[in-house]
Amino acid sequence: MATVTLGTTGHTSLTALKFLPGYGSGMAAADIATIANSIKNDQQNTNPIFPQAFSANGLLYVPNRGVLTMLPGDYVAVDETGWPILVSKLAAAGTSYVHT
């Protein structure tokens, strides 16, 4: 097995949100809901929303995989299939990622 490169075929932009801990911290409730309602259960044919996957509590529940702790400044993105992607603050500040 060898490492590979991974990217999108069309340099697709993902819906993302910069994580700031706690409610009222700068993340709008509507933005939290957008991310939370975009994360899907990849192990079910209908891909329903994975309840409570994302909130302002600092935990990202990766469907059927486990829990990741988010730190202030990290970005959470969701791809077109509903899969969550956590990008660290340091990585997001580098030249590999572009965000608005």
N, CA, C and O atoms as a printed pandas DataFrame, in Angstrom:
     atom_number atom_name residue_name chain_id  residue_number  x_coord  y_coord  z_coord
0              1         N          MET        A               1    0.852   -1.171    0.000
1              2        CA          MET        A               1    0.000    0.000    0.000
2              3         C          MET        A               1    0.892    1.226    0.000
3              4         O          MET        A               1    1.866    1.301    0.749
4              5         N          ALA        A               2    0.552    2.177   -0.840
5              6        CA          ALA        A               2    1.311    3.423   -0.940
6              7         C          ALA        A               2    0.395    4.603   -0.679
7              8         O          ALA        A               2   -0.821    4.498   -0.843
8              9         N          THR        A               3    0.968    5.719   -0.277
9             10        CA          THR        A               3    0.160    6.921   -0.096
10            11         C          THR        A               3   -0.269    7.448   -1.458
11            12         O          THR        A               3    0.365    7.173   -2.477
12            13         N          VAL        A               4   -1.346    8.201   -1.457
13            14        CA          VAL        A               4   -1.880    8.795   -2.681
14            15         C          VAL        A               4   -2.194   10.256   -2.405
15            16         O          VAL        A               4   -2.195   10.687   -1.252
16            17         N          THR        A               5   -2.454   11.004   -3.438
17            18        CA          THR        A               5   -2.950   12.365   -3.253
18            19         C          THR        A               5   -4.464   12.311   -3.360
19            20         O          THR        A               5   -5.013   11.445   -4.040
20            21         N          LEU        A               6   -5.124   13.218   -2.703
21            22        CA          LEU        A               6   -6.579   13.242   -2.692
22            23         C          LEU        A               6   -7.038   14.676   -2.878
23            24         O          LEU        A               6   -6.579   15.576   -2.174
24            25         N          GLY        A               7   -7.920   14.887   -3.802
25            26        CA          GLY        A               7   -8.483   16.209   -4.044
26            27         C          GLY        A               7   -9.789   16.048   -4.786
27            28         O          GLY        A               7  -10.187   14.929   -5.111
28            29         N          THR        A               8  -10.442   17.120   -5.049
29            30        CA          THR        A               8  -11.683   17.041   -5.804
30            31         C          THR        A               8  -11.390   17.196   -7.284
31            32         O          THR        A               8  -10.409   17.834   -7.668
32            33         N          THR        A               9  -12.234   16.619   -8.106
33            34        CA          THR        A               9  -12.027   16.699   -9.551
34            35         C          THR        A               9  -12.278   18.097  -10.091
35            36         O          THR        A               9  -11.697   18.483  -11.105
36            37         N          GLY        A              10  -13.121   18.843   -9.439
37            38        CA          GLY        A              10  -13.438   20.183   -9.929
38            39         C          GLY        A              10  -13.021   21.271   -8.982
39            40         O          GLY        A              10  -13.523   22.391   -9.076
40            41         N          HIS        A              11  -12.112   20.979   -8.067
41            42        CA          HIS        A              11  -11.722   21.954   -7.047
42            43         C          HIS        A              11  -12.960   22.521   -6.373
43            44         O          HIS        A              11  -13.110   23.732   -6.209
44            45         N          THR        A              12  -13.831   21.616   -5.994
45            46        CA          THR        A              12  -15.116   21.958   -5.412
46            47         C          THR        A              12  -14.960   22.697   -4.091
47            48         O          THR        A              12  -14.115   22.345   -3.267
48            49         N          SER        A              13  -15.766   23.707   -3.900
49            50        CA          SER        A              13  -15.806   24.385   -2.613
50            51         C          SER        A              13  -16.771   23.644   -1.703
51            52         O          SER        A              13  -17.817   23.172   -2.149
52            53         N          LEU        A              14  -16.422   23.544   -0.439
53            54        CA          LEU        A              14  -17.252   22.869    0.545
54            55         C          LEU        A              14  -17.898   23.903    1.457
55            56         O          LEU        A              14  -17.330   24.969    1.698
56            57         N          THR        A              15  -19.072   23.589    1.955
57            58        CA          THR        A              15  -19.698   24.441    2.955
58            59         C          THR        A              15  -18.939   24.255    4.252
59            60         O          THR        A              15  -18.729   23.123    4.687
60            61         N          ALA        A              16  -18.527   25.339    4.875
61            62        CA          ALA        A              16  -17.699   25.238    6.077
62            63         C          ALA        A              16  -18.044   26.344    7.066
63            64         O          ALA        A              16  -18.705   27.326    6.728
64            65         N          LEU        A              17  -17.579   26.157    8.288
65            66        CA          LEU        A              17  -17.785   27.133    9.351
66            67         C          LEU        A              17  -16.566   27.124   10.258
67            68         O          LEU        A              17  -16.079   26.061   10.643
68            69         N          LYS        A              18  -16.079   28.297   10.597
69            70        CA          LYS        A              18  -14.974   28.421   11.554
70            71         C          LYS        A              18  -15.550   28.209   12.944
71            72         O          LYS        A              18  -16.480   28.904   13.354
72            73         N          PHE        A              19  -14.989   27.242   13.670
73            74        CA          PHE        A              19  -15.501   26.912   14.997
74            75         C          PHE        A              19  -15.019   27.911   16.040
75            76         O          PHE        A              19  -13.824   28.182   16.162
76            77         N          LEU        A              20  -15.966   28.445   16.781
77            78        CA          LEU        A              20  -15.694   29.296   17.932
78            79         C          LEU        A              20  -16.530   28.718   19.073
79            80         O          LEU        A              20  -17.749   28.616   18.938
80            81         N          PRO        A              21  -15.913   28.338   20.189
81            82        CA          PRO        A              21  -16.639   27.611   21.231
82            83         C          PRO        A              21  -17.736   28.425   21.893
83            84         O          PRO        A              21  -17.608   29.633   22.092
84            85         N          GLY        A              22  -18.817   27.735   22.229
85            86        CA          GLY        A              22  -19.922   28.329   22.977
86            87         C          GLY        A              22  -20.914   29.068   22.111
87            88         O          GLY        A              22  -20.577   29.600   21.054
88            89         N          TYR        A              23  -22.129   29.087   22.577
89            90        CA          TYR        A              23  -23.178   29.827   21.887
90            91         C          TYR        A              23  -22.969   31.315   22.132
91            92         O          TYR        A              23  -22.576   31.720   23.226
92            93         N          GLY        A              24  -23.228   32.113   21.132
93            94        CA          GLY        A              24  -23.011   33.543   21.244
94            95         C          GLY        A              24  -21.564   33.944   21.023
95            96         O          GLY        A              24  -21.182   35.080   21.306
96            97         N          SER        A              25  -20.757   33.020   20.518
97            98        CA          SER        A              25  -19.326   33.270   20.344
98            99         C          SER        A              25  -18.982   33.880   18.990
99           100         O          SER        A              25  -17.825   34.211   18.732
100          101         N          GLY        A              26  -19.953   34.024   18.152
101          102        CA          GLY        A              26  -19.693   34.538   16.812
102          103         C          GLY        A              26  -20.202   33.611   15.726
103          104         O          GLY        A              26  -20.302   34.006   14.564
104          105         N          MET        A              27  -20.523   32.381   16.097
105          106        CA          MET        A              27  -21.147   31.470   15.135
106          107         C          MET        A              27  -22.652   31.686   15.238
107          108         O          MET        A              27  -23.237   31.511   16.307
108          109         N          ALA        A              28  -23.269   32.062   14.141
109          110        CA          ALA        A              28  -24.713   32.280   14.137
110          111         C          ALA        A              28  -25.444   30.952   14.244
111          112         O          ALA        A              28  -24.993   29.941   13.706
112          113         N          ALA        A              29  -26.571   30.959   14.938
113          114        CA          ALA        A              29  -27.370   29.739   15.093
114          115         C          ALA        A              29  -27.736   29.148   13.735
115          116         O          ALA        A              29  -27.760   27.928   13.576
116          117         N          ALA        A              30  -28.018   29.997   12.767
117          118        CA          ALA        A              30  -28.372   29.510   11.430
118          119         C          ALA        A              30  -27.192   28.807   10.766
119          120         O          ALA        A              30  -27.380   27.824   10.049
120          121         N          ASP        A              31  -25.969   29.305   11.001
121          122        CA          ASP        A              31  -24.782   28.671   10.430
122          123         C          ASP        A              31  -24.506   27.324   11.093
123          124         O          ASP        A              31  -24.138   26.360   10.422
124          125         N          ILE        A              32  -24.686   27.261   12.410
125          126        CA          ILE        A              32  -24.536   25.995   13.131
126          127         C          ILE        A              32  -25.534   24.983   12.578
127          128         O          ILE        A              32  -25.184   23.828   12.335
128          129         N          ALA        A              33  -26.776   25.419   12.382
129          130        CA          ALA        A              33  -27.812   24.526   11.857
130          131         C          ALA        A              33  -27.497   24.066   10.439
131          132         O          ALA        A              33  -27.769   22.917   10.092
132          133         N          THR        A              34  -26.932   24.938    9.619
133          134        CA          THR        A              34  -26.577   24.558    8.251
134          135         C          THR        A              34  -25.593   23.403    8.249
135          136         O          THR        A              34  -25.776   22.430    7.516
136          137         N          ILE        A              35  -24.543   23.502    9.070
137          138        CA          ILE        A              35  -23.556   22.428    9.138
138          139         C          ILE        A              35  -24.187   21.180    9.751
139          140         O          ILE        A              35  -24.049   20.084    9.207
140          141         N          ALA        A              36  -24.875   21.340   10.873
141          142        CA          ALA        A              36  -25.479   20.200   11.567
142          143         C          ALA        A              36  -26.456   19.440   10.664
143          144         O          ALA        A              36  -26.492   18.210   10.681
144          145         N          ASN        A              37  -27.235   20.165    9.890
145          146        CA          ASN        A              37  -28.223   19.520    9.024
146          147         C          ASN        A              37  -27.624   18.977    7.731
147          148         O          ASN        A              37  -28.316   18.326    6.948
148          149         N          SER        A              38  -26.357   19.240    7.511
149          150        CA          SER        A              38  -25.689   18.733    6.309
150          151         C          SER        A              38  -24.953   17.423    6.555
151          152         O          SER        A              38  -24.648   16.705    5.602
152          153         N          ILE        A              39  -24.660   17.095    7.815
153          154        CA          ILE        A              39  -23.909   15.876    8.129
154          155         C          ILE        A              39  -24.843   14.679    8.078
155          156         O          ILE        A              39  -25.860   14.634    8.770
156          157         N          LYS        A              40  -24.478   13.704    7.242
157          158        CA          LYS        A              40  -25.351   12.549    6.984
158          159         C          LYS        A              40  -24.739   11.248    7.498
159          160         O          LYS        A              40  -23.527   11.142    7.687
160          161         N          ASN        A              41  -25.604   10.268    7.718
161          162        CA          ASN        A              41  -25.206    8.923    8.120
162          163         C          ASN        A              41  -24.821    8.149    6.866
163          164         O          ASN        A              41  -25.689    7.794    6.068
164          165         N          ASP        A              42  -23.546    7.886    6.687
165          166        CA          ASP        A              42  -23.073    7.232    5.461
166          167         C          ASP        A              42  -23.335    5.730    5.434
167          168         O          ASP        A              42  -23.073    5.085    4.419
168          169         N          GLN        A              43  -23.845    5.161    6.518
169          170        CA          GLN        A              43  -24.077    3.716    6.569
170          171         C          GLN        A              43  -25.528    3.336    6.330
171          172         O          GLN        A              43  -25.886    2.164    6.455
172          173         N          GLN        A              44  -26.359    4.293    5.993
173          174        CA          GLN        A              44  -27.756    4.013    5.671
174          175         C          GLN        A              44  -28.044    4.476    4.253
175          176         O          GLN        A              44  -27.594    5.539    3.827
176          177         N          ASN        A              45  -28.793    3.670    3.539
177          178        CA          ASN        A              45  -29.059    3.950    2.119
178          179         C          ASN        A              45  -29.722    5.297    1.878
179          180         O          ASN        A              45  -29.489    5.924    0.845
180          181         N          THR        A              46  -30.530    5.740    2.802
181          182        CA          THR        A              46  -31.220    7.014    2.596
182          183         C          THR        A              46  -30.386    8.206    3.056
183          184         O          THR        A              46  -30.784    9.351    2.845
184          185         N          ASN        A              47  -29.242    7.955    3.676
185          186        CA          ASN        A              47  -28.351    9.006    4.181
186          187         C          ASN        A              47  -29.096   10.086    4.966
187          188         O          ASN        A              47  -29.057   11.261    4.601
188          189         N          PRO        A              48  -29.777    9.684    6.052
189          190        CA          PRO        A              48  -30.476   10.699    6.849
190          191         C          PRO        A              48  -29.484   11.554    7.633
191          192         O          PRO        A              48  -28.317   11.194    7.788
192          193         N          ILE        A              49  -29.967   12.684    8.120
193          194        CA          ILE        A              49  -29.152   13.564    8.952
194          195         C          ILE        A              49  -28.685   12.774   10.175
195          196         O          ILE        A              49  -29.457   12.009   10.752
196          197         N          PHE        A              50  -27.434   12.955   10.568
197          198        CA          PHE        A              50  -26.862   12.316   11.753
198          199         C          PHE        A              50  -27.097   13.260   12.931
199          200         O          PHE        A              50  -26.365   14.239   13.080
200          201         N          PRO        A              51  -28.108   12.989   13.778
201          202        CA          PRO        A              51  -28.505   13.942   14.825
202          203         C          PRO        A              51  -27.360   14.330   15.765
203          204         O          PRO        A              51  -26.537   13.495   16.142
204          205         N          GLN        A              52  -27.327   15.588   16.126
205          206        CA          GLN        A              52  -26.380   16.125   17.097
206          207         C          GLN        A              52  -24.915   16.007   16.675
207          208         O          GLN        A              52  -24.029   16.046   17.529
208          209         N          ALA        A              53  -24.642   15.864   15.379
209          210        CA          ALA        A              53  -23.261   15.691   14.918
210          211         C          ALA        A              53  -22.420   16.940   15.149
211          212         O          ALA        A              53  -21.219   16.838   15.399
212          213         N          PHE        A              54  -23.033   18.108   15.068
213          214        CA          PHE        A              54  -22.283   19.354   15.206
214          215         C          PHE        A              54  -23.094   20.348   16.027
215          216         O          PHE        A              54  -24.295   20.517   15.813
216          217         N          SER        A              55  -22.426   20.996   16.959
217          218        CA          SER        A              55  -23.034   22.071   17.734
218          219         C          SER        A              55  -21.912   22.961   18.250
219          220         O          SER        A              55  -20.752   22.781   17.880
220          221         N          ALA        A              56  -22.249   23.900   19.085
221          222        CA          ALA        A              56  -21.240   24.814   19.628
222          223         C          ALA        A              56  -20.533   24.238   20.852
223          224         O          ALA        A              56  -19.774   24.949   21.511
224          225         N          ASN        A              57  -20.767   22.959   21.170
225          226        CA          ASN        A              57  -20.180   22.368   22.377
226          227         C          ASN        A              57  -18.730   21.924   22.208
227          228         O          ASN        A              57  -18.100   21.512   23.182
228          229         N          GLY        A              58  -18.189   22.000   20.994
229          230        CA          GLY        A              58  -16.790   21.659   20.780
230          231         C          GLY        A              58  -16.535   20.225   20.378
231          232         O          GLY        A              58  -15.381   19.812   20.257
232          233         N          LEU        A              59  -17.591   19.457   20.167
233          234        CA          LEU        A              59  -17.444   18.066   19.755
234          235         C          LEU        A              59  -18.055   17.858   18.380
235          236         O          LEU        A              59  -19.166   18.313   18.106
236          237         N          LEU        A              60  -17.324   17.170   17.525
237          238        CA          LEU        A              60  -17.812   16.818   16.187
238          239         C          LEU        A              60  -17.991   15.309   16.162
239          240         O          LEU        A              60  -17.020   14.562   16.275
240          241         N          TYR        A              61  -19.215   14.868   16.016
241          242        CA          TYR        A              61  -19.518   13.445   15.954
242          243         C          TYR        A              61  -19.438   12.998   14.502
243          244         O          TYR        A              61  -20.267   13.383   13.678
244          245         N          VAL        A              62  -18.441   12.190   14.198
245          246        CA          VAL        A              62  -18.254   11.677   12.844
246          247         C          VAL        A              62  -19.118   10.423   12.722
247          248         O          VAL        A              62  -18.902    9.459   13.456
248          249         N          PRO        A              63  -20.079   10.417   11.823
249          250        CA          PRO        A              63  -21.025    9.314   11.753
250          251         C          PRO        A              63  -20.351    7.940   11.721
251          252         O          PRO        A              63  -19.510    7.655   10.869
252          253         N          ASN        A              64  -20.748    7.105   12.677
253          254        CA          ASN        A              64  -20.303    5.714   12.765
254          255         C          ASN        A              64  -18.802    5.560   12.974
255          256         O          ASN        A              64  -18.273    4.465   12.782
256          257         N          ARG        A              65  -18.104    6.618   13.359
257          258        CA          ARG        A              65  -16.654    6.550   13.529
258          259         C          ARG        A              65  -16.196    6.960   14.919
259          260         O          ARG        A              65  -15.315    6.320   15.493
260          261         N          GLY        A              66  -16.776    8.007   15.463
261          262        CA          GLY        A              66  -16.342    8.476   16.779
262          263         C          GLY        A              66  -16.483    9.982   16.922
263          264         O          GLY        A              66  -17.181   10.636   16.147
264          265         N          VAL        A              67  -15.811   10.511   17.918
265          266        CA          VAL        A              67  -15.943   11.922   18.270
266          267         C          VAL        A              67  -14.586   12.613   18.163
267          268         O          VAL        A              67  -13.567   12.076   18.599
268          269         N          LEU        A              68  -14.585   13.795   17.584
269          270        CA          LEU        A              68  -13.391   14.624   17.510
270          271         C          LEU        A              68  -13.628   15.885   18.332
271          272         O          LEU        A              68  -14.735   16.423   18.350
272          273         N          THR        A              69  -12.596   16.345   19.004
273          274        CA          THR        A              69  -12.667   17.594   19.754
274          275         C          THR        A              69  -12.208   18.727   18.851
275          276         O          THR        A              69  -11.117   18.682   18.283
276          277         N          MET        A              70  -13.048   19.738   18.725
277          278        CA          MET        A              70  -12.697   20.903   17.927
278          279         C          MET        A              70  -12.055   21.946   18.830
279          280         O          MET        A              70  -12.423   22.083   19.997
280          281         N          LEU        A              71  -11.107   22.667   18.291
281          282        CA          LEU        A              71  -10.467   23.756   19.011
282          283         C          LEU        A              71  -10.818   25.075   18.334
283          284         O          LEU        A              71  -11.127   25.094   17.142
284          285         N          PRO        A              72  -10.775   26.179   19.079
285          286        CA          PRO        A              72  -11.111   27.476   18.487
286          287         C          PRO        A              72  -10.281   27.749   17.237
287          288         O          PRO        A              72   -9.061   27.584   17.238
288          289         N          GLY        A              73  -10.954   28.168   16.176
289          290        CA          GLY        A              73  -10.294   28.485   14.918
290          291         C          GLY        A              73  -10.259   27.340   13.927
291          292         O          GLY        A              73   -9.953   27.554   12.754
292          293         N          ASP        A              74  -10.568   26.111   14.375
293          294        CA          ASP        A              74  -10.663   24.984   13.439
294          295         C          ASP        A              74  -11.843   25.220   12.501
295          296         O          ASP        A              74  -12.776   25.953   12.832
296          297         N          TYR        A              75  -11.791   24.599   11.341
297          298        CA          TYR        A              75  -12.901   24.679   10.397
298          299         C          TYR        A              75  -13.557   23.315   10.272
299          300         O          TYR        A              75  -12.879   22.289   10.228
300          301         N          VAL        A              76  -14.878   23.313   10.215
301          302        CA          VAL        A              76  -15.643   22.106    9.929
302          303         C          VAL        A              76  -16.301   22.330    8.582
303          304         O          VAL        A              76  -17.016   23.310    8.376
304          305         N          ALA        A              77  -16.049   21.407    7.671
305          306        CA          ALA        A              77  -16.642   21.482    6.336
306          307         C          ALA        A              77  -17.454   20.211    6.107
307          308         O          ALA        A              77  -17.252   19.199    6.779
308          309         N          VAL        A              78  -18.360   20.280    5.164
309          310        CA          VAL        A              78  -19.182   19.129    4.802
310          311         C          VAL        A              78  -19.164   19.015    3.287
311          312         O          VAL        A              78  -19.391   19.994    2.576
312          313         N          ASP        A              79  -18.890   17.801    2.798
313          314        CA          ASP        A              79  -18.872   17.621    1.342
314          315         C          ASP        A              79  -20.272   17.331    0.825
315          316         O          ASP        A              79  -21.235   17.337    1.592
316          317         N          GLU        A              80  -20.387   17.075   -0.485
317          318        CA          GLU        A              80  -21.693   16.896   -1.118
318          319         C          GLU        A              80  -22.409   15.630   -0.674
319          320         O          GLU        A              80  -23.613   15.506   -0.898
320          321         N          THR        A              81  -21.708   14.684   -0.049
321          322        CA          THR        A              81  -22.351   13.456    0.429
322          323         C          THR        A              81  -22.797   13.569    1.877
323          324         O          THR        A              81  -23.466   12.673    2.390
324          325         N          GLY        A              82  -22.432   14.665    2.544
325          326        CA          GLY        A              82  -22.782   14.842    3.943
326          327         C          GLY        A              82  -21.681   14.408    4.889
327          328         O          GLY        A              82  -21.921   14.233    6.083
328          329         N          TRP        A              83  -20.461   14.229    4.360
329          330        CA          TRP        A              83  -19.343   13.784    5.184
330          331         C          TRP        A              83  -18.642   14.983    5.812
331          332         O          TRP        A              83  -18.258   15.909    5.097
332          333         N          PRO        A              84  -18.463   14.989    7.152
333          334        CA          PRO        A              84  -17.791   16.104    7.825
334          335         C          PRO        A              84  -16.275   16.012    7.693
335          336         O          PRO        A              84  -15.699   14.925    7.705
336          337         N          ILE        A              85  -15.653   17.157    7.568
337          338        CA          ILE        A              85  -14.201   17.251    7.441
338          339         C          ILE        A              85  -13.730   18.301    8.442
339          340         O          ILE        A              85  -14.198   19.439    8.419
340          341         N          LEU        A              86  -12.805   17.919    9.318
341          342        CA          LEU        A              86  -12.256   18.843   10.306
342          343         C          LEU        A              86  -10.874   19.287    9.849
343          344         O          LEU        A              86   -9.997   18.457    9.605
344          345         N          VAL        A              87  -10.683   20.591    9.733
345          346        CA          VAL        A              87   -9.391   21.158    9.328
346          347         C          VAL        A              87   -8.891   22.015   10.488
347          348         O          VAL        A              87   -9.592   22.915   10.951
348          349         N          SER        A              88   -7.692   21.734   10.946
349          350        CA          SER        A              88   -7.157   22.481   12.096
350          351         C          SER        A              88   -6.936   23.951   11.746
351          352         O          SER        A              88   -6.783   24.318   10.581
352          353         N          LYS        A              89   -6.925   24.766   12.775
353          354        CA          LYS        A              89   -6.681   26.201   12.608
354          355         C          LYS        A              89   -5.358   26.441   11.883
355          356         O          LYS        A              89   -5.277   27.282   10.989
356          357         N          LEU        A              90   -4.330   25.703   12.271
357          358        CA          LEU        A              90   -3.016   25.860   11.666
358          359         C          LEU        A              90   -3.040   25.494   10.183
359          360         O          LEU        A              90   -2.497   26.219    9.349
360          361         N          ALA        A              91   -3.675   24.362    9.860
361          362        CA          ALA        A              91   -3.757   23.947    8.458
362          363         C          ALA        A              91   -4.567   24.953    7.642
363          364         O          ALA        A              91   -4.198   25.284    6.515
364          365         N          ALA        A              92   -5.671   25.436    8.214
365          366        CA          ALA        A              92   -6.523   26.393    7.499
366          367         C          ALA        A              92   -5.808   27.704    7.241
367          368         O          ALA        A              92   -6.128   28.411    6.285
368          369         N          ALA        A              93   -4.835   28.036    8.091
369          370        CA          ALA        A              93   -4.079   29.280    7.918
370          371         C          ALA        A              93   -2.980   29.141    6.880
371          372         O          ALA        A              93   -2.403   30.140    6.449
372          373         N          GLY        A              94   -2.682   27.900    6.470
373          374        CA          GLY        A              94   -1.626   27.664    5.481
374          375         C          GLY        A              94   -2.076   27.982    4.076
375          376         O          GLY        A              94   -3.181   28.482    3.865
376          377         N          THR        A              95   -1.228   27.695    3.126
377          378        CA          THR        A              95   -1.512   28.034    1.732
378          379         C          THR        A              95   -2.299   26.953    0.998
379          380         O          THR        A              95   -2.704   27.162   -0.145
380          381         N          SER        A              96   -2.524   25.793    1.635
381          382        CA          SER        A              96   -3.254   24.706    0.980
382          383         C          SER        A              96   -4.759   24.918    0.962
383          384         O          SER        A              96   -5.460   24.319    0.146
384          385         N          TYR        A              97   -5.262   25.765    1.852
385          386        CA          TYR        A              97   -6.706   25.973    1.970
386          387         C          TYR        A              97   -7.056   27.426    1.699
387          388         O          TYR        A              97   -6.322   28.346    2.060
388          389         N          VAL        A              98   -8.199   27.601    1.053
389          390        CA          VAL        A              98   -8.732   28.932    0.787
390          391         C          VAL        A              98  -10.109   28.976    1.422
391          392         O          VAL        A              98  -10.909   28.057    1.241
392          393         N          HIS        A              99  -10.393   30.038    2.166
393          394        CA          HIS        A              99  -11.710   30.201    2.767
394          395         C          HIS        A              99  -12.052   31.673    2.805
395          396         O          HIS        A              99  -11.183   32.543    2.747
396          397         N          THR        A             100  -13.335   31.924    2.904
397          398        CA          THR        A             100  -13.787   33.315    2.897
398          399         C          THR        A             100  -13.964   33.814    4.310
399          400         O          THR        A             100  -14.341   34.968    4.514
